[in-house]
Structures are given as C-alpha cells and as structure tokens.
Amino acid sequence: MTDGVNWLTAEEQHAWRSFVRLHERLIGRLSHLLQTESHLAAADYAVLVNLTDVPEGRRRYQDLARALEWEKSRMSHHITRMIGRGLVAREECREDGRGAFAVITDAGREAIAAAAPLHVQAVRSLFLDQLTAAELRTLADISVRVVERLDEDA
C-alpha cells in the first residue's frame, strides 16, 4: 500500500511539522485571547469578519461556508447559535426559497468592533513582530501561491 509514496525528507518533515505546530499554537492562543477578552469564539470572529468584509453585511450560508471551509451543517448550527446571541440574523433568500442569508446585526457589529483591536494587537505581538519585512513578503507570496493551488482543486 505504501509503494510509490513520495515520503517527506527529514527537511520537508521538519518544515511541515513546524508549520503545523505554529498554526495550532498561534490559532489556539488567538482563540483563547478572543474568548477571554471579548467573549467571542474564534468561529464567531471568523463569521463576523466575513460578514463585515461585504458592504451589505450579509452573505448566503453556502458562500459563507465555502469561504470558511466549513460543512453546511456546521455553518447552519453555528449561525443558529449566533442568532440566539443576537450577533447575526437569518434572512430568507427571495430568489431561492431553499437559500438563506446570514446578516450581521448591530450587536454583531459592536462585538467585532470591540474584538478587532484586541485581535490585531495579538496578531502583531505573537506573529508579525517576529518577522522581518522580507520574511513577511515571502510568507505572503507562499500563502497566496498555496491558496491559489487549493482554489484550483476546489
């Protein structure tokens, strides 16, 4: 079964595992800070950021799920919880009776406005301040290239 597998070299394995560890630790720390300081889960923050990224503050559930790489059921359950907390509202799609929009509420806008400065400060201190300008450009180039490849395979 393992015939023909192009196993990682020691250098590749070190790079991959270092990247995974970085991602897990950084996301874990950012999530903890968001939860304790702003009472928003990282998933809440991700949804609210995606909603504030569009001028009308509303996105179809399926588009939001695709943007966050979530399953439809996860999106539906999470939006239901956020509706219960008043952060978003559900709006039916008139063009498609099966579709629905998640719409940011005033309370959601207040929550993201309060959380964003804390998040940015943490991103700076935990991550950006550790990189040189050249490293930051390289990281951005690598990230764009990998995301473009992933988008091709979607």
MIROLO-831485 format. One record per residue: x, y, z of N, C-alpha, C in turn. Coordinates in steps of 0.05 Angstrom, whole numbers, padded with zeros to 5 digits. Layout:
N
- X_Y_Z_X_Y_Z_X_Y_Z;
...
END
This chain:
154
- 00016_-00024_00000_00000_00000_00000_00017_00025_00000;
- 00041_00024_00010_00058_00048_00012_00077_00050_-00012;
- 00074_00031_-00030_00092_00032_-00054_00085_00057_-00070;
- 00105_00071_-00079_00101_00094_-00095_00095_00120_-00079;
- 00096_00118_-00053_00091_00142_-00036_00116_00158_-00036;
- 00114_00183_-00042_00136_00202_-00042_00139_00213_-00014;
- 00152_00197_00004_00154_00205_00032_00169_00231_00036;
- 00163_00245_00057_00176_00270_00063_00205_00265_00071;
- 00223_00282_00062_00250_00281_00071_00251_00292_00100;
- 00273_00288_00113_00275_00299_00141_00271_00329_00141;
- 00282_00343_00121_00279_00372_00120_00250_00380_00115;
- 00237_00366_00096_00209_00371_00090_00191_00365_00114;
- 00196_00343_00127_00181_00336_00151_00184_00356_00173;
- 00208_00365_00177_00214_00386_00197_00198_00412_00190;
- 00200_00420_00165_00186_00444_00157_00156_00441_00160;
- 00145_00418_00151_00116_00414_00153_00107_00413_00182;
- 00120_00398_00198_00112_00396_00227_00116_00422_00241;
- 00136_00437_00234_00140_00464_00247_00117_00482_00239;
- 00109_00481_00214_00087_00498_00204_00061_00490_00219;
- 00055_00464_00220_00031_00455_00234_00031_00463_00263;
- 00054_00460_00276_00056_00468_00305_00052_00498_00308;
- 00064_00514_00290_00060_00543_00290_00030_00550_00287;
- 00017_00538_00268_-00011_00543_00262_-00028_00536_00287;
- -00024_00512_00297_-00040_00503_00320_-00036_00521_00345;
- -00011_00527_00351_-00005_00543_00374_-00015_00572_00371;
- -00011_00583_00348_-00019_00611_00343_-00050_00613_00343;
- -00064_00595_00329_-00093_00596_00328_-00104_00590_00356;
- -00092_00572_00370_-00101_00566_00398_-00098_00590_00416;
- -00075_00604_00414_-00071_00627_00431_-00090_00650_00423;
- -00093_00655_00397_-00111_00676_00388_-00140_00669_00397;
- -00148_00645_00394_-00175_00636_00402_-00179_00641_00432;
- -00160_00633_00448_-00162_00637_00477_-00164_00667_00484;
- -00148_00683_00472_-00149_00712_00477_-00176_00724_00469;
- -00186_00716_00446_-00212_00726_00437_-00234_00719_00457;
- -00233_00693_00465_-00254_00683_00483_-00253_00697_00510;
- -00229_00700_00521_-00227_00712_00548_-00231_00742_00548;
- -00221_00755_00527_-00222_00785_00527_-00248_00796_00514;
- -00259_00782_00495_-00283_00793_00481_-00307_00775_00482;
- -00304_00751_00493_-00326_00732_00495_-00337_00723_00468;
- -00319_00724_00448_-00326_00713_00422_-00308_00688_00417;
- -00321_00667_00408_-00305_00644_00399_-00291_00651_00373;
- -00270_00637_00367_-00256_00643_00342_-00274_00639_00318;
- -00292_00620_00319_-00311_00615_00297_-00330_00639_00295;
- -00339_00651_00317_-00356_00675_00316_-00341_00697_00302;
- -00316_00701_00310_-00300_00722_00299_-00297_00718_00269;
- -00291_00694_00260_-00288_00688_00232_-00314_00695_00216;
- -00337_00687_00227_-00362_00693_00213_-00366_00723_00212;
- -00362_00737_00234_-00366_00766_00235_-00347_00781_00216;
- -00322_00772_00215_-00303_00784_00196_-00313_00781_00168;
- -00322_00757_00161_-00332_00752_00134_-00356_00769_00127;
- -00373_00773_00147_-00397_00790_00142_-00390_00819_00140;
- -00370_00829_00155_-00363_00857_00154_-00346_00863_00129;
- -00335_00842_00116_-00319_00845_00092_-00336_00853_00068;
- -00362_00849_00070_-00380_00856_00048_-00397_00880_00056;
- -00400_00899_00038_-00413_00925_00045_-00441_00921_00058;
- -00457_00902_00048_-00484_00899_00059_-00485_00883_00084;
- -00463_00871_00092_-00462_00856_00117_-00478_00830_00117;
- -00482_00819_00094_-00497_00794_00091_-00486_00776_00070;
- -00486_00750_00076_-00476_00731_00056_-00494_00706_00058;
- -00496_00693_00035_-00511_00668_00035_-00496_00647_00052;
- -00511_00630_00066_-00499_00610_00083_-00478_00594_00067;
- -00485_00585_00043_-00467_00568_00027_-00441_00583_00020;
- -00443_00609_00014_-00419_00625_00007_-00402_00629_00032;
- -00415_00633_00055_-00400_00636_00080_-00386_00610_00087;
- -00400_00588_00084_-00389_00561_00090_-00365_00556_00072;
- -00367_00563_00046_-00346_00559_00028_-00321_00576_00035;
- -00326_00601_00042_-00305_00619_00049_-00290_00610_00074;
- -00304_00597_00093_-00292_00588_00118_-00283_00559_00117;
- -00288_00546_00094_-00282_00517_00091_-00297_00500_00112;
- -00322_00507_00116_-00339_00492_00135_-00360_00476_00120;
- -00368_00454_00132_-00390_00439_00122_-00416_00455_00126;
- -00436_00449_00109_-00462_00464_00110_-00474_00460_00138;
- -00473_00436_00149_-00486_00431_00175_-00472_00447_00197;
- -00446_00448_00196_-00431_00464_00216_-00440_00493_00214;
- -00441_00504_00190_-00448_00532_00186_-00476_00537_00197;
- -00495_00519_00190_-00523_00523_00199_-00524_00523_00230;
- -00511_00503_00242_-00512_00502_00272_-00499_00526_00285;
- -00476_00534_00274_-00462_00557_00286_-00478_00583_00282;
- -00489_00587_00259_-00505_00611_00255_-00529_00611_00273;
- -00542_00588_00278_-00564_00586_00296_-00556_00595_00324;
- -00532_00587_00333_-00522_00595_00359_-00517_00625_00360;
- -00506_00636_00338_-00501_00665_00337_-00527_00681_00336;
- -00547_00670_00323_-00573_00683_00323_-00584_00685_00351;
- -00581_00663_00366_-00590_00662_00394_-00576_00683_00411;
- -00552_00690_00404_-00537_00710_00419_-00540_00738_00408;
- -00556_00741_00386_-00561_00767_00375_-00539_00778_00357;
- -00519_00762_00350_-00497_00772_00334_-00504_00773_00304;
- -00521_00755_00295_-00529_00755_00267_-00559_00749_00266;
- -00570_00754_00243_-00598_00747_00238_-00599_00730_00213;
- -00620_00715_00210_-00625_00698_00186_-00645_00713_00169;
- -00639_00715_00143_-00656_00728_00124_-00661_00708_00101;
- -00686_00703_00095_-00692_00685_00073_-00684_00697_00046;
- -00677_00680_00028_-00669_00688_00001_-00694_00687_-00016;
- -00702_00710_-00026_-00727_00712_-00042_-00724_00698_-00069;
- -00699_00699_-00080_-00694_00687_-00106_-00694_00656_-00105;
- -00687_00646_-00082_-00684_00617_-00079_-00695_00609_-00052;
- -00718_00597_-00051_-00732_00591_-00027_-00716_00572_-00008;
- -00697_00558_-00019_-00681_00540_-00003_-00657_00554_00010;
- -00649_00576_00000_-00625_00590_00010_-00632_00610_00031;
- -00612_00618_00046_-00616_00638_00067_-00590_00655_00069;
- -00593_00678_00080_-00570_00696_00085_-00565_00698_00115;
- -00540_00700_00123_-00533_00708_00150_-00527_00738_00148;
- -00539_00753_00166_-00537_00782_00165_-00526_00792_00192;
- -00505_00808_00192_-00494_00818_00217_-00514_00838_00229;
- -00517_00837_00255_-00535_00855_00270_-00518_00878_00282;
- -00532_00897_00293_-00518_00918_00307_-00501_00907_00330;
- -00512_00888_00344_-00496_00875_00366_-00472_00860_00355;
- -00475_00848_00332_-00452_00835_00319_-00431_00855_00311;
- -00439_00878_00300_-00420_00899_00293_-00406_00910_00318;
- -00421_00913_00339_-00408_00923_00364_-00388_00902_00375;
- -00395_00877_00373_-00377_00855_00383_-00351_00854_00367;
- -00353_00856_00340_-00329_00855_00323_-00313_00880_00327;
- -00326_00903_00330_-00312_00928_00334_-00296_00927_00360;
- -00307_00915_00381_-00293_00912_00406_-00270_00892_00405;
- -00275_00870_00390_-00255_00848_00389_-00232_00853_00370;
- -00237_00868_00349_-00217_00872_00328_-00191_00884_00338;
- -00192_00906_00354_-00166_00917_00364_-00150_00897_00381;
- -00164_00881_00397_-00151_00860_00413_-00138_00839_00395;
- -00153_00831_00375_-00143_00811_00356_-00118_00822_00341;
- -00120_00846_00331_-00097_00858_00316_-00073_00860_00334;
- -00077_00869_00358_-00054_00872_00377_-00041_00844_00382;
- -00057_00824_00385_-00047_00797_00390_-00032_00787_00365;
- -00044_00791_00341_-00031_00782_00316_-00004_00796_00314;
- -00002_00821_00320_00023_00836_00319_00043_00824_00339;
- 00036_00822_00364_00055_00814_00384_00063_00784_00382;
- 00044_00767_00375_00050_00739_00373_00063_00730_00347;
- 00058_00745_00326_00066_00736_00299_00082_00757_00283;
- 00069_00779_00276_00082_00798_00258_00107_00810_00268;
- 00108_00816_00294_00132_00828_00306_00156_00809_00306;
- 00151_00783_00300_00173_00764_00299_00186_00762_00271;
- 00174_00775_00251_00183_00773_00224_00196_00799_00214;
- 00215_00796_00196_00226_00819_00182_00207_00826_00159;
- 00211_00849_00147_00195_00857_00124_00198_00837_00101;
- 00223_00828_00097_00228_00809_00075_00214_00782_00081;
- 00215_00773_00106_00202_00748_00113_00172_00750_00110;
- 00161_00773_00117_00132_00778_00114_00124_00776_00085;
- 00140_00789_00067_00134_00788_00038_00136_00759_00028;
- 00156_00744_00037_00159_00716_00029_00136_00700_00038;
- 00128_00703_00063_00105_00689_00074_00080_00695_00058;
- 00076_00720_00052_00052_00727_00036_00053_00714_00009;
- 00076_00714_-00004_00079_00701_-00031_00073_00671_-00029;
- 00084_00658_-00009_00079_00629_-00006_00050_00624_-00001;
- 00038_00640_00017_00010_00636_00024_-00008_00639_00000;
- -00004_00660_-00015_-00020_00665_-00039_-00017_00642_-00059;
- 00007_00632_-00063_00012_00611_-00082_-00002_00585_-00073;
- -00001_00578_-00048_-00014_00554_-00038_-00044_00556_-00039;
- -00055_00579_-00031_-00084_00583_-00032_-00094_00582_-00061;
- -00079_00594_-00079_-00088_00593_-00107_-00089_00564_-00117;
- -00069_00548_-00108_-00069_00519_-00116_-00093_00505_-00104;
- -00099_00511_-00078_-00122_00498_-00065_-00148_00506_-00079;
- -00150_00532_-00087_-00174_00541_-00101_-00177_00527_-00128;
- -00155_00521_-00141_-00157_00506_-00167_-00169_00479_-00162;
- -00163_00466_-00140_-00172_00439_-00134_-00200_00438_-00122;
- -00211_00462_-00115_-00237_00463_-00103_-00258_00455_-00123;
END
